[in-house]
Amino acid sequence: MHQWSYQMAYPVLFFYSMHLLKRRHIEQVKVALPVVLKVMHATVSECVEEHGSAAVDLFNAAHGVGKAIQEMCISMFNKNKDLCAILGLYSLQNIALVSRSRQQDILSACGSVVFQSFRFLKTSGFTYRGLLTGSDVTAATVELSKEEDADFMEHFSFAMDGAALSVVWTLMHDDKDMSKYAGEELELAVKEVQGNHMEKWEAINMLKYVLSSIHYPWIIKSHSLNLMLILSGEDHVEEINNHVDFTCFAHRIFETLKAIESVMIAAPMALVRKKAFAALKKVISMVPSSQRFDILHGLVNNSTSPALTAILLDLVRQEVSRESRQADNDCIEDEGFRGNGLPRWASHALELVELILRPPEGGPPCLPDHSEQVISALNLLRFILIIDSRGQRSAKLFRKETLHKVHSEWLTPLRPIAEQIQLENEKDADEITKQIVCMLNLVQLVLYRCIELVEEKMKGC
């Protein structure tokens, strides 16, 4: 869309704004808003960075439409619920769209536009608590979701994004007026949400809309992670969560964790990647211990990045350490021994080791491309073997058949492959091959130690 196209769009929006002011009827709002929102969506989608200011001007023009609806809401006796719901969703859609604007400094360029929409949210009866959890969006959607309004509702597809973003913008913007508007309301809302484990999960899951999208800038995603870390808090919540029916949250939590992973993989700044990793660990730690291995198993199974898989396997190792210590302290095994002689945590961990060392598609793992995840899988196996050699659990985790499988199917086939690839790469002297050789050295170091531990156990069987 060219600069002149943006300028042509402004009169259209002002025309509709004046039209609404004159007619003051909800049906006219439903006719006008789809046109306005389509123009704004197209502007953001097609606007190049050098024309970013034109997009901001267009959103300022669209403010007139919101102002007209706001005046209609205020003038009506007891307020029209449908009209207030429309104003709230329209404001959230605008916040989401303006957050996609391609500005070099989006905070200073778009802050005033977002602040204008905040005033409309207050008129609509939206609260920070309702925005954090998405409950205000749900309530407004239910209010308007009548059969005849199905097409109309499609124009507010980013309302949930906008709800999360409205809180993020409040946290990241230093504008005095915005701070005055927020006051103590946001701080109080965060504390209330933190104190309610159901609402805390809802609020954390709301941020997946921002983190998973490719359309929002990294600075907004970074502040979204800040909010996630604030919401998760420092309090230990596992004891409470263990008494919660987690099944209703499991799918959404998994999606949220995948959204965090996407930031870990794609963020160009190391600080943002580290922040995403901290958020990932924190959210996983909030999952009830009885469900945590299932979540980790799903993340590893769905990972397409060897580096990320390696990180996840290290989290599994930490969880194995925690579970085994807990079992030792209680002098009991988690859920007792299964038919195959393995407690639940060991069974889950070994399944993941096998997933990496014996890929489902067949054959050995792909070296050197998957060296990182192979090292992590071997380290996890080594850790379990060491655990099995200590204390009251000594030699209880592995039966003879299991040891034979680990030795003959997981470890032994990997040794000649690693050695051969290392020999081939040692012939070259460039930097990449040096890195490959270093990684393969680590693979073999942990591999040989695992083989030694397994063979020692096999002698004792």
N, C-alpha and C positions, 0 to 999 in steps of 0.2 A: 504494500500500500504506500503510495507516494505522499509527500508532504501536503500537496494540494488536496489529496483525498481526506486526510485528517481534518483539514480546515473546512472542507465541505460537510464533514460529519457534525461539526459543532452546531450549525443552525438547526440540523435535524433534531438534536437532543434538546436544544432550547425550545424548539417548536412544541415538542411533546411536553416539555415542562410547563409551558404556558397553557397548553391544551388541558392538562390535568388540573391546573389551578382554576380554570374557568368551569370545567364540567363537574369536578369534584365528585366523581362516581367511580366505584371500585371496578366496574366493568371496563371503564376507560383505562384504568391502571393496567388491567390484564392485557389490554390490546397494546399499550405503549411499551411496557417493560421489555417484552421479548425483542422488539426492534432495537431498543437502547442497548440491551445486553449483547445482542448479536454484533452490533457495531463495535462495542468495546472489546469483545472477545476477538474479533477479526483484527482490530488494531494492535492488540498485544501480540497476537500470533504472527503477524506479518511485519511488525515494526522492527527495523534494524536499530542498532544501538545509537547511531548518530541522530536518529529521529525520536529517541526516547522521550525527550521533553515534549514532543507533540502528543505522545500518548498520555502524558501526565496532564496536559492541557485538556485533553478529551475527557479524562476522568473528572477534572474540575468542572467541566461543563455538565457532565452527568450528575454532579452534585445537585443541580437545580431540580432534577427529577425527584431525587430523594427528599429534597426540601419541600417540594409540593406535596408529596405523600405524607411527610411529617406534619405539615400544617393541616392536612385533612384529618389525620389521626387525632391531633390535639383539639380540633374544632368539634369533633363528634362527641356526643354525650356518651359517657362510659366507654368511649373508644370502640372502634370496630375491630374485633379480634382478627378477622381475616386481613384487614388492611395493615394492622400492626405486624402480623406474621409476615406479610409480603415485604414490608419495609425492612424487617430484620433480615430476611433471607437475601433481599436485594443488597443490603449493606455488606453482608458476609461474602456474597458473590463478587462485589466490587473489591473488597479487601484481598480476596484470592487473586483476582485478575491484576490488580495493581502490583501485587507482590511478584508477579511474573514479568513486570516491566524490565526491559534491558537497560538499566542505568548503571553507570560506573560507580556512583555512590547512591544506592537505592535508599539508604536511610534518610539522607538530607533531601533527596529529590522527591520522595514519595511520602514522607512522614506526615505532611500536612493533609494530603489526600486521605490517608488512612484515618487520621484524627477526625476528619469531617464525618466519616462513616461511623465512628465510635458514638457520636452524638445521636445518630439515628438508632443505634442499638439500644441506647438507654431509653429512648422514647418507646421502643418496641417492647420494653420490659425484659430484655435480655440481661443476664447477670454474668459475672465472671465465673461463678460456679457452674452455671448452665453452659457456658462456652467451653470451659475446661473439660467437662464430661460429655459435651455434645447433646445434653438433654434439652436445651432450649431449641436447638435445630430440629430435633426429633419432634418436639411439641408443636413447633410451627409447621413442620411438614405434615403432621397428622391433621392439624387444623385445616390445611389447604388441600390435602390429598383426597379430593372427591373425584369421582369418575370423570366429570366434565373438565377437571383441572389437570388431567394427566399430562397433556402437552405443555401446559403452562409451567408445571413443576420441573420439567426437563431443563429449563433455563437457569435453575439454581443448583446445577450439578456440582459446583465447587463450594457449596455452603459449609460442608463439614471442614474442608480445607480452611475456609475463612474463619471458622470458629476457633480452630487451633492457632491460626495466624494472628487473630486479634489479640490473643494473650501474648504470643511471641513478640509482636510489635510493641506492646506495652512494656515488656521487659527490656527490649533493646533500644528503645527510643528515649532520648534525654529531654525531649521537649517539655517545658515547664507546664504548659497547658494540659498536655497529655498526662503528666504525672499528677496534676491537680484532679483531673477527671478520674483517674484510677484511685488516687488517695490510698486509703487503707483497704479498699474493697478487694483488690487482687490479693494482697497479702493474707487477708482473712479467708478468702475463697480457697487459696492454696492450702492453708492450715486445715480447713474443713475437709477438703478432699484427701489430704494426707491422713486424716484421722478416720477415714471410712475406706476400708480395703476394697470394697466393690467400686466405689467412685475413683479410687486411685488407679485401679486397672483400666477403667473407662478413660480416664484422662491420659494415661500413658499410651493407650491404644489410639487415641485421637491424633497423636503426633505422627503416626505412620503415614497419614495423608500427605504430610509435608515432606517427610524423609524419603518416601518411595518415589516421589514425582521428580522427573528430570527438568521440570519447568521453573523450579524455585532456585534462586542463587544460593551459593554456599554459605554466605553470611547468615541468611535466614535459617538454613539447616543447622548451622553451628549454634545459633541461639535456641533453636528447637531442642537440640541436645542438652543445652544448659537447663531448659525447662524440665526436660525428662529427668535429669539428675536431681533437680530440686524436688520434683514430685516424689521420686523414689525415696528421698530422704536418707538419713543415717540409721534410723531405727531398724531393729531386727524384726522382720515381719513374718518369718517362716512359721513361727508357732501359731499365729493367727491364720495364715493361709492354709495350713494343714487341715483346718476345720472348715474350709470353704470348698464348695463344689466347683472345682476348677474347670470342669468339662465345658462350661458355658463360655469360658475365656480362652481355652487352649488354642483354638483356631486363630483367633484374633491376635493373641500374644505371639503365635508363630509368625504371622504376617508382619507384626511390628518388629520382631527380631530380624526378619529378612530385610525389612526396610533399613534397619540400623546397619546390617551387613553391607548393603549397597553403598552406604556412605563410607564405611571402612575401606571398601575396595576402590571407589571412584574419586573420593575427595582429593584434590590436588595439594592440600595443605596438611602437613604431618600433624599439626595441632588438632585439626578437626578429626583426623583418623584416630588419634589417641583418645579424643573425647568420645567418639563413637564406640570404641572398644570398652571404655569405662562404662558407658551406658549399657552395652551388651551384657557385660558381666553383672552389672547391678540388677538388670531386669531378670536375667536368668536366676540370680540368687533369690529373687522374690518368688519364684515359682515354687510351689510345695515340693519338698524333697521327694515325695512319692511320684511326682510327675516330671521331675527335672531330667532324668535320664531319657525319658520319652521325647522331650523337647530337644535335647542335645542330639539324640539319635536322628531325629528328623532333620535338624540343621546340617549335620554331617552328610546324611544321605542325599540331601538336596543341594549340596555345595558343588559348584563348578570351578572353584578356585583352589588350587593346591595349597596356596599360602593361607587362605582362610580356613580350609580343612585342618591344616596343621594347628592353627590357633584354637579351633574348636576341640580338637583332640587333647590339647593341653588343658582346656577347661574340664574335659571329661576326666583327665588324670587327677586334677584337683578335687573333683567330686568323688572319685574313687578313694582318694586319701581321706576325705572327710567321712565318707560312709564307713570305711574300714575302721577308722579310729572310734567312731560312734559305736560300732559293733563290739569292738574290744572293750570300750568303757562299760558298756551294758552287759558284757559277758554273754551276749546272745548274737545270733546271726539275723540279719535283716530278712524278715519273713521266713526264717528257717531255710533249710537246704531244699532245693528242688530235686526232682528225680535225677538230674544229671550231676548232682553234687555241688552246684554253684549257687551262692546267694545272688540275689537279684542284681546288685551293683556289678558283680564280677561277670555275670552273664551278659549284661548290656555292654560292658566294656570290651569283652572278647568278641562280641558280634561286630563291633566297630573296627577292631583290629583286623578281623577277617575280611571285612568290607574293603579295607585298604590293601592288605597283603594278598588277598585272593579276590580281585574285582569280579563282580557278578557277570560281566561280559566275557570273562574267561581270560586265562593267561596270567602272567605275573604283572605287578604294577609297572606303569610306564616310567622308566628311568632314562635320562635324568630329569625329565619334565616334572615328575611328581615326587622328587626327592624330599621336599619339605614335609609333605604329609606322610611319606614312608618313614622318615625319621621320627615323627611324632607318634605314629602307630607303634613303631618298635620300642620307643621310650615308654609308651603306655603298657605294652606287653612286659617289658623289663620290670616296670614298677609293680605290676600284679604278681610276677614271679617272685620278686623280693618280699612282697607282703605275705605270700604263701609260705615263706621260709621262716617266719618269725612268730613268736608268741603262741597262743592257744590255737591259732589257726594252722599251724605248721603242717604242710603237705595235705591240706584238706580241700583245696580249690581245684586241683587237677587230678583227674583219674589217669590211669595208664593210657587209655585210648585217646584221651584229649592231648596228652603230652606227645604221643606218636603223631597225631594229626598236626599239631603245631610245628613239630620238628620236620616232618617229611613234606607237608603241603604248604606251610607258610614261610619257613626260614631257609631250609636247604636249597630250594629252587632259586632263591633270591641271590645267593652267594656268587655263583658263576656269572650271573648277569651283571651284577655290580662290578665284579672284577674285570670283566671283558670291556665294559663301557669305560671304565677308568683307564685301562691300558690304551684304548683307542684315543682318548682325549689327552693323555699325557704326551702324545707325539706333537701336539700343537702347543704354542707358547703364548697365544693371545689371551686377553683378559677374561673373555667369556669362558674359554675352556679351563682356565685356572679356577674360576668360580665353580664350574661343574665338578672338577676334580676334588675341590674342598668339600663340596656337598656329598660326593660319593664316599669320601674318606669317613665322613660322619655316619653315613648309612652303614658302612662296613663295621665301624667301631661298635655301634649299638647292636648291629646284627650278630656279630661274633659273641658279644656278651650275652645276648638272649640265647644263642645256641649253647653256650657253656652252662647257663642256668638250667635250661631244659634237659641237657644231657646228664647233669648232676641229679636232677629229680628222677630221670628215667632209671638211673642206677639204683635208686632207693626203692623203686616199685617192685 
